[in-house]
Amino acid sequence: MVFASLFAALIAAADTPGLSVWIERGTARIGFNDPPGARAVAEIEAAQGEVEPFQIALRAASEPVANVRVTCSDLAGPDGAWIPASEIRLFREFFVYVRRPSPRSDASPGLYPDALLPFQSPIDGSKIAPADARRRKGGALFVASPFTVWRGANEVVWIDVRVPQDARAGSYEGKVSVRADCIQAIEVPVRLRVWGFALPETPAVRSCFGGFGRIAKAHGVEPGSDAFRAIEIRYCEAMAEHRITPPIPEYLYPAADPDGTIRPEKTHAELKAYVDRLRVNAFPIQRPPFGDPLGANREKAIRFFRTTMAYLRENGWAKGAYWYALDEPNDAEAYERVRQLARLAHDADPDLPVLITEQTKASKEEWGTLEGAVDIWVPLWPLHDAPTAARAFERGEELWSYTALCQGPDGTLWWQIDFPLLNYRVALWGNWCCRMTGLLYWTAVYWEHAIDPWLDQPSFRGAYNGEGMLLYPGTHAGLAGPVTSMRLKAIREGIEDYEYLAILAARVGRDAADREAAEIFRSWQDWERDPEKLLATRRRIAGRIEAAKSR
């Protein structure tokens, strides 16, 4: 009955002059000038503890429609259960301009929806006030709501529905309301199916997306200051909210004595609170603070690693520990340095994992092998080599993956803003199929190549649009913190898909999960491009998980 009344309201609203409203999944972008779609109901599915998005698009047919306001109701569920509207987050999609396509992209220059302006401050839940003509401190240059829908152009609202960990399984219903000056209110039905299983609070995927030292300049604060630390924590929280391992701020690491021994007493309580609250599942060990750890500093470095690992074991953090010893060794000298650094780390503690961004197959035979030196291999997606990776698994080593630029054969799964949004999600299906347990990306806040990242889309080396930039500085949105992007949301969705596969593997068997994943991912150059097929596979996985639970 509830749904019938909502649908009747929608039919009545279809006659509202001047404004077209439609629903899209959270799997693809809606272009600035795309024609209205046909979907009239938001239908989503999610596990307990999951966030599931959808989009509501608005287009003015003739005259602009001003003062548009979008709200969501509570979602009513089975037997009196409900998901309050406070668990539903709204964002207006901000279109950024891409001046020229990334290398190997067949897209065109133009406007791409990407930054997500929050309707309410993620810091304290308050309404974000617009800046005045002089842009006084605290005001926003770009405000999410209310907004104007201009003739012939689309405005799109991204909606995240956060399903509580203890939500009752079953069907939920609610509505999205659209109101504006001079039009009849429009109510769009929302249907949510909550599956009878929960995602783990700590993600199965470990990740490293770099630190946030770059944010100081954009926010006009001094690195290391109290103001910087408050903003840095908000960036870390944003990553954790998207199931990405947040970096550990430098000031939370234990200090080291001149002999290399660490002193955790001053930082331990705050570090533990950070790790627990943000569900940190990977612990990057810092480089020994004594210059080059080889040569004269070797013994101090050994004490540093040894006492650090002892401290991590004592607190249950050693399982996620790793030392990112060297980035992209690309010649014989770099390969030899990896071997020396690995000997140092393993002499200090045989269980200290050494992480290197390199594929399992040596770039050149004459450089020698890194077998026995590397514990966590992180190949670029197109350089993954299955036969040598299988031998690494036999040795008990681990694989993560990473991407940068547009490297690899034509048609590789690249992560630039002018490639399909689905690319960011499908990468995690690739991780599952290749038995990769982690994901690395060099940074989420690379803004240096733009005068203003909101108005001049940063392109690394003048070519790779959005490379290394998954968050926007919140200054233009009136926030002392980050603004998220659609691409970051898509990565979150991929990590949640990985969780589904991991749960299926635990309940039914790894082979069952592998067969399902192979429907979506076949190689880093061959994957399913149809979002509906991905969602159908995900739905089937959820059904199998529920069926296994009931047996």
NUVEX-147979 format. One record per residue: residue in one letter; x, y, z of N, C-alpha, C, O in turn. Coordinates in steps of 0.1 Angstrom, whole numbers, plus 5000, padded with zeros to 4 digits. Layout:
BEGIN
aXYZXYZXYZXYZ
...
***
This chain:
BEGIN
m500849885000500050005000500950135000500650224993
v501950125008502850245008503450274995503450384990
f503950164988504550184975503550224965503850314956
a502250174965501250214956500950364957500750424946
s500850414969500650554970501750634965501550744959
l502950594967504150664962504150664947504450764941
f503850554941503850544927502750634921502950694910
a501650634927500550724923501050874923500650944914
a501750904933502251044934503251074923503251184917
l504050974919504950984908504251014895504651094887
i503150934893502450954880501851094879501851154869
a501351134891500751274891501851374888501551474881
a503051344893504151444891504651454877505251544873
a504351344869504851344855504251454847504851494837
d503051504852502451614845502951754849502551854844
t503951754859504451874863505251944852506151894847
p504852064848505452134837506852174840507152224852
g507752174830509052234832510152154837511352204836
l509952034843511051964849510851814847509851754851
s511851754841511951604840512851554851513851604854
v512351444857513151374867513251234864512251164861
w514451174866514551034864515650974872516451054878
i515750844873516650774882517650694874517350644863
e518950694878519950614872520650534883520750584895
r521250424880522150354889523350434893523550544887
g524150384902525350454905526550404898527750414902
t526350344886527350274879527850354867528850314860
a527250464863527650534851527350684853526550724861
r528050764846527850914847526650954838526350894828
i525951054843524951124835525551254829525951334837
g525651264817526251374810525451504812524251504815
f526151614810525551754812524351774803523351834806
n524451714791523351734781522651604777521951604767
d522851494785522151364781520651384782520151454790
p519951314773518451324773517951244785518651164791
p516751284790516151214802516051064800515751014789
g516350994810516150844810514750804814513850884816
a514550674814513150614815512950564829511750534833
r513950544837513850474850513150574860513550684862
a511950524866511150614874511150574889510650654897
v511850464892511850424906513350384909514050324901
a513750424921515150394926515050254933514350234943
e515650154927515650014932517049974934517849964925
i517449954947518749914951518749804960517749764966
e519949734962520049614970521349634978522349684972
a521449594990522649604998522649505009521649465014
a523849475014524049395025523949485038524049605037
q523849425049523949495062525349555063526349485060
g525449675067526749735068527349795055528549825054
e526549795045526949845032526349975028525350015034
v527050045019526450175014526150154999526950104991
e524950184995524550164981524050294975523150364982
p524550334964524150464958523050444947522850344941
f522450564944521750584931521750724928522250804936
q521350764916521350904912519950944907519150874902
i519651074911518351134906518751254897519451344902
a518251254885518651354875517451444873516351404872
l517751574870516751674868517151754856518251794854
r516051784847516351854835515151954832514051914832
a515552074830514452174827514152174812515052184804
a512852164809512552154795512552284788512952294776
s512152394794512052524787512752634796513852684793
e511952674806512552784815513252724827513052614831
p514252794832515052754844514052724855513052794857
v514352634863513652604876514552634887515552574889
a514052734895514952784906514552724920513452674922
n515552734929515352694943514952554944513952514951
v515652464937515252324937515852254950517052284954
r515052184957515452114969515051974969513951934965
v516051884972515851744972516051684986517051714992
t515051604990515151545003514751395002514151354993
c515151315012514851175013514151145026514451205036
s513151065025512451015037513150905044514150855039
d512650865056513050745062512650625052511750645044
l513250515054512950395046512250295056512850245065
a510950265053510250175062510450035058510349995046
g510749945067511049805064510149705071509049745075
p510549585071509649475076509449485091510349515099
d508249455096507949435110508349565118508849555129
g508049675112508349805119509849845119510149955124
a510649775112512049815110512149935101511249955093
w513150015103513250135094514750185094515550155103
i515050245083516350315082516150465082515450515072
p516650535092516350675092516950755081517950715076
a516350865078516850955068518251005071518951045062
s518651005084519951045087521050955082522250995082
e520650835078521650745072521750755057522450685050
i521050855051521050875037521751005034521251115039
r522751005026523551125023523351175009523351085000
l523151295007522951354994524051444990524651514998
f524351434977525451524971524951574957524351494950
r525351694954525051744941526351724932527451754937
e526151664921527351634912527851764906527051834899
f529151784907529751904901530451864889531351774889
f530151934878530851904865532151974864532252094865
v533151894861534551954859534851944844534351864837
y535652044839535952054825537251984822538352004828
v537151894812538351824807538751884794537951884784
r539951944793540252024781540651944769540451974758
r541351824772541651734761541651594767541951574779
p541351494759541251354764542651304769543651354764
s542551214778543751144782544351064771543551024762
p545651034771546150944761545350814760545050754770
r545150764748544450644745542950644749542350534750
s542450764752540950774754540250814742540750904734
d539150754739538350804727537250894731536350924723
a537350944744536351044748536551184742537651204736
s535651274744535851404739536051504750535751474762
p536651624747536751724758535351764762534351754754
g535251824774533951864778533751854793534651834801
l532451854797532151854811531851704816531151634810
y532451674827532251544833531851554848532551634855
p530751494852530351494866531451414874531751304871
d531851474885532851404893532851444908532551364917
a533151574911533151614925531651604931530751634924
l531551574944530251554950530151654961530651634972
l529351754959529151864969528151814979526951774975
p528451804992527551745002526451845005526651965006
f525251795007524151885011524351935025523952045029
q524951855034525251895047526751875050527351785044
s527251955059528651935062528951805068528351765078
p529951725063530251595068531051615082531251515089
i531451735085532151755097531251765109531451695120
d530151845108529151855119527751845116526851865124
g527451815103526051795099525351925096524151925094
s525952035097525352165096525052205081525652145072
k524152295079523952345065525052435061525552515069
i525552415049526652485044526252625038525352625029
a526752735043526252865039527052905027528252885026
p526452975018527153025006527953145010527753225019
a529053165002529953285004529253404999528453404989
d529553525005529053644999529953694988530853624984
a529653814983530453854971531953864974532753854965
r532353884986533753894990534353764994535453754998
r533453654994533953524997534553525011535753485013
r533753565021534253565035534653425039534053325034
k535453415049535953295054534753215059533853265066
g534753085055533652995060532552975050531752875051
g532353065040531353045030531852955019532952935017
a530852915012531152815001530952884987529852954985
l531852874978531652924965530652834957529852884949
f530752704960529852604953528952544964529552474973
v527652564964526752514974525852404968525352424956
a525652294974524952184969523452214968522852174958
s522852274978521452284978521052414986521652454996
p520052484981519252454969520052494956521052554957
f519452454944520152484932519152514921517952504923
t519652564910518852594898519052494887520252464884
v518052444881518152364869517952454857516852504855
w518952464849518852554837518352474825518452354824
r517752554816517152494804518152414796519252454793
g517752294793518552204784519752144791520552084784
a519852164804521052114811520652024823519552044828
n521451924826521051834837521751874850522951924850
e521051864861521551864874521351724880520251664879
v522351674887522251534892522651534907523551594911
v521851454914522051434928522451294930521751194926
w523551274937524051144940523551114955523751194963
i523050994957522450954970523050824975522950724968
d523650834986524250714993523250675004522950755013
v522850545004522050485014522950395023523450305018
r523050435035523950365044523050265052522250305061
v523250135050522450035057523249995070524349955070
p522550015081523149985094523649835095523049745089
q524649805103525149675105524049575110524149455108
d523149635118522149545124520749565118519749525124
a520749615105519449635099518749495096519449395093
r517449495097516749365095516649345080516449435072
a516849215076516749185062515349195057514449185064
g515249225044513949245038513749365030514749425026
s512549405026512249505017511949635025511149635034
y512449745020512249885026511749975015512049955003
e510950065019510350165009510450305015510250325027
g510550405006510550545010510450624998509950574988
k510850754999510750834987511750944987512350984998
v512050994975512851114973511851224969511151204959
s511951334975511051444972511851554965512851594970
v511251614954511851724947510851834947509751824943
r511251954953510452064954511252184948512452194948
a510452284943511052404937510052504935508852484937
d510452624932509552734930508752714918509252664907
c507452734919506552734907506252594901505852594890
i506552484908506252354903505552274914505752294926
q504852174909504252084919505351984924506251954917
a505251954937506251864943506251724935505151674931
i507451674934507651544927508151444938509051474945
e507551324938507951224948508351104940507551044933
v509551054942510150944935510250824945510950834955
p509650704942509750594951511150534952511850534942
v511450494963512750424966512450284972511750274981
r513050184965512950044970514349994974515250004966
l514449944986515749894990515449744995514549725003
r516249654990516249514995517549505004518649514998
v517449465016518549445025518749295026517849215029
w519949245022520249105022520449055036520749135045
g520348935038520448875052521848835055522148725061
f522848915052524248895057524849035057524449135051
a525949045065526649165067528049175062528749075062
l528449285057529849305053530649325066530149385076
p531849275066532749295078532949445080533149525071
e533049485093533349625096534749665091535049775087
t535749565093537049595088537149535074536949415072
p537549605063537549555050538449435048539449425054
a538149355038538949245035540149285026541249225027
v539949395018541049445010541849545018541349635024
r543149525017544149615023544549715011544449685000
s544849835015545249935005546150035010546350055022
c546850105000547750215003547550314992547850294980
f546950434996546650534986547450664989547050774985
g548650654996549450764999548950845010547950825016
g549850945014549451035025548851165021548551185009
f548751255030548051385027548851505030548251615033
g550151495029550951615031550651725021550851845024
r550151685009549951784998548751885002548651984996
i547951845011546651925014546952055021546152145020
a548152065027548352185035548252315027547552415031
k548852315015548852435007547452475002547052585002
a546652374998545352394993544452455003543552535001
h544652415016543852465027544452585034543852625044
g545552625030546152745036546552725050546452815058
v547152605054547552585067549052535067549552495056
e549752545078551152505079551152355081550452305090
p552052285074552152145076552552115091553452185096
g551952015097552251975110551552065121551652025133
s550852165117550152255127548952185132548452085126
d548352235143547052175148545952185137545152095136
a545952295130544952315120545152205109544152155104
f546352185105546652085095546151945100545551875092
r546551915112546151785117544651755118544251645114
a543951855121542451845121541951815107541051735105
i542451885097542051865083542551735078541751655072
e543751695082544351565077543451455082543151355075
i543051455095542151345100540851335092540451225090
r540351445088539151445080539351375066538451295062
y540451395060540851325048540951175051540551085043
c541651135062541750995066540350935068540150825064
e539551005075538150955077537450935064536650835063
a537551025055536951005042537350875035536550805029
m538650845036539150715030538550595037538050505030
a538550605050538050485058536550465055536050355054
e535750575053534350565050534150495037533050445034
h535150495028534950435015535750305015536050255004
r535950245026536550115028538050105023538449995019
i538650225022540050225018540950255030540550335039
t542050175032542850195044543350335044544050375035
p543050405055543650545056545050545060545550445067
p545850635056547250645060547350675075546450735080
i548450635081548650675095549450805096550550815091
p548850905102549551035102550851025109551050945119
e551851095104553251085109553351105124554051035131
y552551195130552751225144552251115153552451125165
l551551015147551050905156552050795156551850695165
y553150795148554150695149555050715161555250825165
p555450605167556450615179557750685174558150665163
a558250765184559550825181560650725183560450615188
a561850755177562950655178564150725185564450845183
d564750645194565950695201567150695191567050625180
p568250755194569450765185569950625181570550605171
d569750525190570250385187569250305178569550195175
g568150365175567150295167565950235174564950205168
t566050225187564950175195563750275195563950395197
i562550225193561350305193560850335207561050245216
r560150445209559550475222558050505219557750625216
p557150415221555750435218554850495229553750515226
e555450525241554650565252553750685249552550685252
k554350785243553650915241552550905231551550975232
t552750825221551750815210550850705210549850695202
h551050605219550350475218548850495219548050435211
a548350565229546950575232546250635220545150585215
e546750745214546150805203546250725190545250715182
l547350655188547550565177546550445178545850415168
k546350385189545450275191543950325188543250255182
a543650445193542250495191542050515176540950485171
y543050565169542950585154542750455147541850445139
v543650355150543550225143542250155146541650105137
d541750165158540450105161539250175155538350115149
r539250305156538150385151537950375136536850365130
l539150385129539050385114539350245108539450235096
r539350145116539450005111540649985102540549935091
v541750035107542950025099543349875098543649815108
n543449825085543849685083545249665077545549555074
a545949775075547349765070548149865077547749985078
f549349825081550149915089551549935082552449855083
p551650045075552950075068553950115078553750215085
i555150045078556150085087557050195081557350185069
q557350295089558150405083559550365080560050265085
r560150445071561550425068562350465080562050565087
p563350385084564150425095564650565094565250605084
p564550645105564850795104566250825106566650905114
f567150755099568650775101569350785088570550755087
g568650845078569350845065569250705058568350625061
d570250685049570250555042570350445052571350435060
p569450345052569450235062570550135060570850055068
l571250145048572350055046573650115050573650235054
g574750045050576050095054576150125069575850035077
a576550245072576850285086575550285095575650265107
n574450295089573150305097572450165098571350155103
r573150065093572449935092571949875106570849835107
e572849885116572549825129571449905135570549845142
k571450035134570350115140569050085133567950075139
a569050065119567850035112567349895116566149875117
i568249805119567749675124567049685137566049625139
r567649765146566949785159565649845157564649815164
f565549945148564350015146563249915141562149915146
f563549835131562549735126562249635136561049595138
r563249585144562949475153562049525165561149455168
t562349645170561449695181560149735176559149735183
t560049785163558749825157557849695156556749695160
m558449585150557649465149557249405162556149355163
a558049415172557749365186556549445191555549395197
y556549575189555449665193554149635186553049625192
l554249605173553049575165552449445169551249425170
r553349345172552849215176552149225190551049165192
e552749305199552149325212550649385211549849355220
n550449455200549149515199548249455188547149505185
g548649345183547849275173547849335159546949315151
w548849415156548949485143549949435133549949475122
a550649335138551749285129551249215117551949215106
k550049155117549549085106549349175094549549135082
g549049305096548849405085550149485082550049575074
a551249455089552449535087553149515073553049405068
y553749615068554649595057555549715056555349825062
w556649695049557649805047557749835032558149745024
y557249945027557349985013558750035011559050155012
a559549935007561049965007561550044995562450124997
l560950024983561450094971560350094961559550004959
d560250204954559150224944559750204930560650264926
e559050114923559350084909560850074905561350164899
p561449964910562849944906562949924891562349824886
n563650004884563649994869565049974863565150004851
d566049934870567249894864567949794873567549764884
a569149744869569849644876570249694890570249624900
e570749824891571149884903569949884913570149854925
a568749924908567649924917567249784922566849774933
y567349684913567049554917568049504928567549444938
e569249544927570249504937569949574950570049514961
r569549694950569149774962567949704969567949694981
v566949664961565849584967566349464975565949444986
r567249394969567749274976568449304989568349244999
q569249414988569949455001568949505011569149475023
l568049585007567049635017566249515023565849515035
a565849425014565149305019565949225029565449175039
r567249205027568149135036568149205050568049145060
l568249345049568249425061566949395069566949365081
a565749405062564449385069564349245075563849235086
h564749145067564549015072565548975082565348885090
d566749035082567649015093567149075106567349015117
a566449185105565749245117564649155122564549135134
d563849105113562649025116562248945104561749005094
p562348815104562048735092560548755088560248725077
d559748795097558248815094557948955090556748985088
l558849045088558549175083558449175068559449155061
p557249195063556949185048557549315041557349425045
v558249285030558849395022557949405010557749315002
l557349525008556449554997557249634986557949734989
i557149594974557749654962556749664951556049574948
t556649784945555849804933556549754921557249824913
e556449624919557049554908556349424905555749364914
q556349374893555649254889556549134893557749144895
t555949014893556648894898557648844887558548774890
k557448884875558348844864559348954862558949074860
a560648924864561749034863561649104849561349044839
s561849234850561749314838562749274828562549264816
k564049234833565049184824565849074831566149094843
e566048964824566748854831568148894836568548844847
e568848984829570149014834570149094847571249114853
w569049144851568949214864568949124876569149164887
g568648994873568548894884567148894889566248964884
t566948804899565648784904565448854917566348884925
l564148884920563748944933563048834942562548864953
e563048714937562448604945563248584958564448584958
g562448574969563148564982563348694988563648705001
a563248804981563448934986562149004989561949074999
v561248994979559949064980558848964987558748854983
d558149024996557048955003555648994997554748914997
i555549114994554249164988554649234974555249344974
w554249164964554449214950553249304946552149274949
v553549414940552549504936552749544921553349644918
p552249454912552449484898551449584892550249584897
l551849654882550849734874549849634868550349514865
w548649664867547649574862548049504849548049384848
p548549574839548849504826550149424827550449344818
l550949434838552249364839552049244848553049174851
h550849214852550649094860550948964852550548954841
d551748874858552148754851551748634859552348604869
a550748564854550148454862551048344865551048294877
p551948294856552848184860553748214871553948134881
t554448334870555348364881554648414894555148394905
a553448464892552548494904552248364911552248364924
a551948254904551548134910552748074919552548024929
r553948094914555148054921555348134934555748084944
a554948264933555048354944554048304955554448304967
f552948264951551948214961552448084967552248074979
e553048004960553647874965554747904976554847834985
r555448014974556448054984555848134996556548165005
g554548144996553848215007553848365006553548435016
e554148414994554148564992552748614988551848534985
e552548744988551248804986551348894974552448954970
l550248914967550149014956549049124959547949094963
w549449244957548549354956548549394941549049324932
s547949504938547949554924547949714924547549774934
y548349774913548249914912548149964898548349884889
t547750084896547650154883548250294884548250354894
a548650334872549150474871549250504856549650414848
l548850624852548850664838548050574830547050514835
c548350554817547650474808548550364802548750364790
q549150294811550150194807549550064803548450024808
g550249984794549749854791549249854777549249954770
p548749734772548249724759546949804757546349844767
d546549824745545349904742544149834749544149714749
g543349914755542149864761542349814775541449744780
t543449844781543649814795542649894804542149994800
l542349834816541449894825542050024832542750004842
w541950134826542650254831541750344840540550324839
w542350424848541650504858541850654856542350724864
q541450704844541450844842539950894841539050814839
i539751014844538351064845537551054832536351044833
d538251054821537551044808537450894803537250874791
f537550794812537250664809535950624817535650694827
p535250514814533950484821534150474836535150424841
l533150514843533150504857533250364862533850334873
l532750274854532750134858534150074859534449984867
n535150134852536550094853537050094868537750004872
y536650194875537050204889536550084898537250044907
r535450034894534749934902535249794898535549704906
v535349774885535749634880537149594884537449484885
a538049694886539349664890539449574903540349484904
l538449584912538449494923538049354920538449264927
w537249334910536949204905538149144899538449024900
g539049224893540349174888541249134899541849034898
n541249214910542049174921541549034926542448954929
w540249014927539848884932540248774923540848674927
c540048784910540348684900541848654900542248534898
c542748754902544148734902544748704916545948704918
r543848684926544148644940545048754946546048734953
m544648874943545348994949544649044961543349064960
t545249064972544649104984544749254988544249294998
g545349324980545549474983545549554970545649504959
l545349684972545349784961546149904965546049954976
l546949944955547850064958547550164947547450134935
y547550294951547450404942548250514948548250534960
w549050584940550150664945549650784953550450824962
t548550834950547950944959546550964955546050924944
a545751034964544351074961544251224960543151274958
v545351294962545251444963546251514955546951614959
y546451474942547451534934546751654927546051634917
w547051774932546351894926547451984920547052094915
e548651954920549752054916549652104902550052214900
h549152024893549152074879547952154875547652174864
a547152204885545952284883546052414890546452414902
i545652524884545552644891544452634901544552684912
d543452574897542252544906541652404902541152394891
p541752304910541352174906539852164904539352064898
w539052264909537652264906537352314892536352264886
l538152404888537752474875538752434864538452454852
d539852374867540852334857541252194861542252174869
q540652094855540851954859542351924858542951934848
p542951884870544351854870544651734860543951634860
s545751744853546151644844547551614846548451704842
f547951504851549351474854550151474842549751414832
r551251544842552151564831551351634819551751614807
g550351704822549551774812548751684803548251724792
a548551554807547851464798546851374805545851334799
y547151324817546351214823545251274833545651304844
n544051294828543051364835542651294848542251184848
g542751374859542351314872543251214878542951154888
e544451194872545451104877545851144891546251254893
g545751044900546151074914545251164922545751224932
m544051184917543151284924541751224925540951234916
l541451174937540151114940539351194950538151174952
l540051294955539451394965539651534960540751564954
y538751624963538951764960539151844973538551804984
p539951944973540052034985538752094988538052154979
g538252085000536952135003536752285005535652335008
t537752355002537752505004536652564996535852655002
h536452534984535352594976533952544980532952614977
a533952444988532652394993532352435007531452395014
g533252525012533052575026533452475036532952485047
l534352385033534752275042536252275045537052295036
a536552265058537952245062538252095061538552025072
g538152035050538251895048538051855033538051945025
p537951725030537851695016536351695010535451685018
v536251694997535051664990535351544982536351534975
t534451444983534651314976534351324961533851424957
s534651214954534351214940533551094936533450994944
m532851094925532150974920533150854918532750744920
r534350894914535350784912535750714925535850594925
l535850784936536050724949534950634953535150534958
k533650684950532550604953532550474945532150364951
a532950474933533050354924534050254930533850134929
i535150304935536150214941535550154953535750034956
r534850234961534150174973533250064969533149954975
e532450084958531549974953532249854949531849744952
g533449874943534249754939534749674951534849554951
i535149754962535649684974534449604980534649494986
e533249664980532149594985531849464977531449364983
d531949474964531849354955532849244959532549134960
y534049294962535149194966534649124979534849004981
e534049204988533549145001532549044998532548935004
y531649064989530648964985531348834981530948724985
l532348854972533048734967533748654979533748534979
a534348734988535048674999534048595008534348495013
i532848655010531848585019531348465012531148355018
l531048474998530648354991531748244992531448124994
a533048284990534048184991534148115005534347995006
a533848195015533948135029532748045031532847945039
r531548065025530447985028530147875018529647765022
v530647895006530347794995531647734990531647614986
g532647814989533947764984534547864974533847934967
r535847864974536547954965536247934950536048034943
d536047814946535747784932534447854928534347904917
a533447854937532147914934532348064932531748124922
a533048124941533348274939534148304927533848404920
d535148214923535948244911535048234899535248314890
r534148134898533248124887532348254885532148294874
e531848304896531048424895531848544891531448614882
a533048554896533948664893534348664878534448764872
a534548544873534948534859533848574849534148604837
e532648584854531548644845531848794842531348844832
i532548854851532749004850534149034846534349134838
f535148964850536548994847537248874841537248764847
r537848894829538548784823540048814822540848724822
s540348944820541748984820541749134822540649204822
w542949194824543049344825542649414812542649544812
q542449344801542049404789540649354785540149394774
d540049264792538749204788537849184801538149104809
w536849274801535949264813534549314808534349364797
e533549284817532149314813531949464814532149534824
r531449524802531249664801529849704805529549824807
d528949604806527549634809527249634824527349534830
p526949754829526749764844525649674849525649624860
e524549654841523449574845523849424847523349354855
k524749374839525249244840526049224853526049124860
l526849334856527649324868526649324880526849244890
l525649404880524649404891523949274892523549234903
a523649214881522949084881523748974887523348894894
t525048984884526048884889526148904905526148804912
r526149024909526249064923524949014930525048964941
r523849034924522548984930522548834931522048784941
r523048764921523148614922524048574933523748474940
i525248644935526148614945525448624959525548544968
a524648734960523948764973522948654976522848604987
g522248604965521348504967521948374971521448294980
r523148344966523848224969524348224984524348124991
i524748344988525248365002524048335011524148265021
e522948395008521748375017521348235017520948175028
a521348165006520948025005521847935013521447845020
a523147975013524147895020523947915035524147815043
k523548035039523248055053522147985059522047935070
s521147955050519847895055520047745055519247675061
r521047685049521247545049521747495063521947375065
***
